[in-house]
Amino acid sequence: MSWLYLVLAGLLEIVWAIGLKYTEGFSRLVPSLVTLATMVGSFYLLSAALRTLPIGTAYGVWVGIGTVGTAIAGVVLFHETVTPLKLVSIILVVAGIAGLKLSTAA
Protein backbone atom coordinates (compact mmCIF):
# COMPACT_ATOMS: atom_id res chain seq x y z
CA MET A 1 0.00 0.00 0.00
CA SER A 2 2.93 2.35 0.69
CA TRP A 3 4.02 2.29 -2.94
CA LEU A 4 0.49 3.20 -4.05
CA TYR A 5 0.48 6.12 -1.62
CA LEU A 6 3.85 7.20 -2.94
CA VAL A 7 2.78 7.11 -6.59
CA LEU A 8 -0.39 9.05 -5.79
CA ALA A 9 1.69 11.58 -3.84
CA GLY A 10 3.95 11.97 -6.86
CA LEU A 11 0.99 12.49 -9.18
CA LEU A 12 -0.39 15.15 -6.87
CA GLU A 13 3.02 16.78 -6.89
CA ILE A 14 2.72 17.16 -10.66
CA VAL A 15 -0.69 18.78 -10.23
CA TRP A 16 0.50 21.31 -7.66
CA ALA A 17 3.68 22.11 -9.56
CA ILE A 18 1.69 22.86 -12.71
CA GLY A 19 -0.92 24.60 -10.58
CA LEU A 20 1.71 27.07 -9.40
CA LYS A 21 1.94 28.35 -12.97
CA TYR A 22 -1.81 28.95 -13.08
CA THR A 23 -1.97 30.75 -9.72
CA GLU A 24 -0.05 33.69 -11.19
CA GLY A 25 1.74 34.31 -7.92
CA PHE A 26 -1.26 33.14 -5.85
CA SER A 27 -3.30 36.03 -7.22
CA ARG A 28 -6.00 33.76 -8.70
CA LEU A 29 -8.29 32.16 -6.11
CA VAL A 30 -9.40 28.87 -7.68
CA PRO A 31 -6.01 27.79 -9.03
CA SER A 32 -4.45 28.81 -5.71
CA LEU A 33 -6.93 26.68 -3.73
CA VAL A 34 -6.42 23.69 -6.03
CA THR A 35 -2.65 24.07 -5.75
CA LEU A 36 -2.72 24.31 -1.96
CA ALA A 37 -5.12 21.36 -1.63
CA THR A 38 -2.98 19.15 -3.85
CA MET A 39 0.14 20.19 -1.93
CA VAL A 40 -1.47 19.09 1.33
CA GLY A 41 -2.65 15.83 -0.25
CA SER A 42 0.75 15.13 -1.74
CA PHE A 43 2.55 15.71 1.55
CA TYR A 44 0.00 13.64 3.45
CA LEU A 45 0.36 10.68 1.10
CA LEU A 46 4.15 10.99 1.16
CA SER A 47 4.08 10.91 4.96
CA ALA A 48 1.80 7.85 4.87
CA ALA A 49 4.26 6.08 2.55
CA LEU A 50 7.11 6.96 4.90
CA ARG A 51 5.56 4.79 7.61
CA THR A 52 7.15 1.77 5.94
CA LEU A 53 9.45 3.01 3.16
CA PRO A 54 12.96 4.37 3.71
CA ILE A 55 13.13 8.18 3.49
CA GLY A 56 15.84 8.22 0.82
CA THR A 57 13.90 5.91 -1.46
CA ALA A 58 10.49 7.47 -0.89
CA TYR A 59 11.65 11.05 -1.27
CA GLY A 60 13.71 10.23 -4.35
CA VAL A 61 10.80 8.47 -6.04
CA TRP A 62 8.36 11.25 -5.06
CA VAL A 63 10.60 13.96 -6.46
CA GLY A 64 11.37 11.86 -9.55
CA ILE A 65 7.71 11.32 -10.38
CA GLY A 66 7.09 15.02 -9.91
CA THR A 67 10.08 16.00 -12.01
CA VAL A 68 9.32 13.72 -14.94
CA GLY A 69 5.59 14.43 -14.87
CA THR A 70 6.06 18.19 -14.61
CA ALA A 71 8.62 18.20 -17.42
CA ILE A 72 6.23 16.29 -19.68
CA ALA A 73 3.29 18.49 -18.67
CA GLY A 74 5.38 21.58 -19.41
CA VAL A 75 5.96 20.34 -22.94
CA VAL A 76 2.30 19.42 -23.47
CA LEU A 77 0.60 22.36 -21.73
CA PHE A 78 3.09 25.19 -22.20
CA HIS A 79 4.80 24.11 -25.42
CA GLU A 80 8.24 24.03 -23.80
CA THR A 81 10.99 22.88 -26.10
CA VAL A 82 12.07 19.27 -26.26
CA THR A 83 15.73 18.68 -26.88
CA PRO A 84 17.66 15.42 -27.06
CA LEU A 85 19.39 16.35 -23.79
CA LYS A 86 16.02 16.93 -22.09
CA LEU A 87 14.77 13.52 -23.27
CA VAL A 88 17.92 11.76 -22.11
CA SER A 89 17.69 13.52 -18.75
CA ILE A 90 14.07 12.43 -18.28
CA ILE A 91 15.04 8.85 -19.17
CA LEU A 92 17.82 8.99 -16.58
CA VAL A 93 15.41 10.18 -13.90
CA VAL A 94 13.01 7.35 -14.77
CA ALA A 95 15.92 4.89 -14.56
CA GLY A 96 16.80 6.31 -11.16
CA ILE A 97 13.22 5.89 -9.94
CA ALA A 98 13.21 2.28 -11.17
CA GLY A 99 16.55 1.65 -9.48
CA LEU A 100 15.29 3.00 -6.17
CA LYS A 101 12.15 0.87 -6.41
CA LEU A 102 14.09 -2.27 -7.27
CA SER A 103 16.58 -1.70 -4.46
CA THR A 104 13.89 -1.44 -1.77
CA ALA A 105 12.03 -4.40 -0.38
CA ALA A 106 8.58 -3.31 0.78
Solvent accessible surface area in square Angstrom, and as a share of the most:
residue,aa,sasa,rsa
1,M,153,0.68
2,S,16,0.11
3,W,38,0.13
4,L,90,0.45
5,Y,61,0.23
6,L,0,0.00
7,V,63,0.36
8,L,74,0.37
9,A,0,0.00
10,G,0,0.00
11,L,87,0.43
12,L,48,0.24
13,E,21,0.10
14,I,28,0.14
15,V,67,0.38
16,W,40,0.14
17,A,29,0.22
18,I,21,0.11
19,G,10,0.09
20,L,69,0.34
21,K,126,0.53
22,Y,91,0.35
23,T,1,0.01
24,E,114,0.51
25,G,70,0.67
26,F,99,0.41
27,S,86,0.55
28,R,103,0.38
29,L,129,0.64
30,V,103,0.59
31,P,23,0.15
32,S,10,0.06
33,L,98,0.49
34,V,73,0.42
35,T,0,0.00
36,L,84,0.42
37,A,66,0.51
38,T,19,0.11
39,M,39,0.17
40,V,106,0.61
41,G,21,0.20
42,S,0,0.00
43,F,107,0.44
44,Y,132,0.50
45,L,32,0.16
46,L,15,0.07
47,S,57,0.37
48,A,5,0.04
49,A,0,0.00
50,L,57,0.28
51,R,173,0.63
52,T,95,0.56
53,L,7,0.04
54,P,69,0.43
55,I,114,0.58
56,G,52,0.50
57,T,13,0.08
58,A,0,0.00
59,Y,111,0.42
60,G,26,0.25
61,V,4,0.02
62,W,13,0.04
63,V,51,0.30
64,G,6,0.05
65,I,27,0.14
66,G,4,0.04
67,T,66,0.38
68,V,18,0.11
69,G,15,0.15
70,T,40,0.23
71,A,26,0.20
72,I,90,0.46
73,A,18,0.14
74,G,3,0.03
75,V,41,0.24
76,V,100,0.57
77,L,86,0.43
78,F,56,0.24
79,H,156,0.70
80,E,81,0.36
81,T,103,0.60
82,V,74,0.43
83,T,60,0.35
84,P,109,0.68
85,L,135,0.67
86,K,61,0.26
87,L,90,0.45
88,V,78,0.45
89,S,48,0.31
90,I,28,0.14
91,I,112,0.57
92,L,118,0.59
93,V,49,0.28
94,V,75,0.43
95,A,56,0.43
96,G,37,0.36
97,I,33,0.17
98,A,46,0.36
99,G,36,0.35
100,L,61,0.30
101,K,87,0.37
102,L,154,0.77
103,S,89,0.57
104,T,19,0.11
105,A,108,0.84
106,A,81,0.63
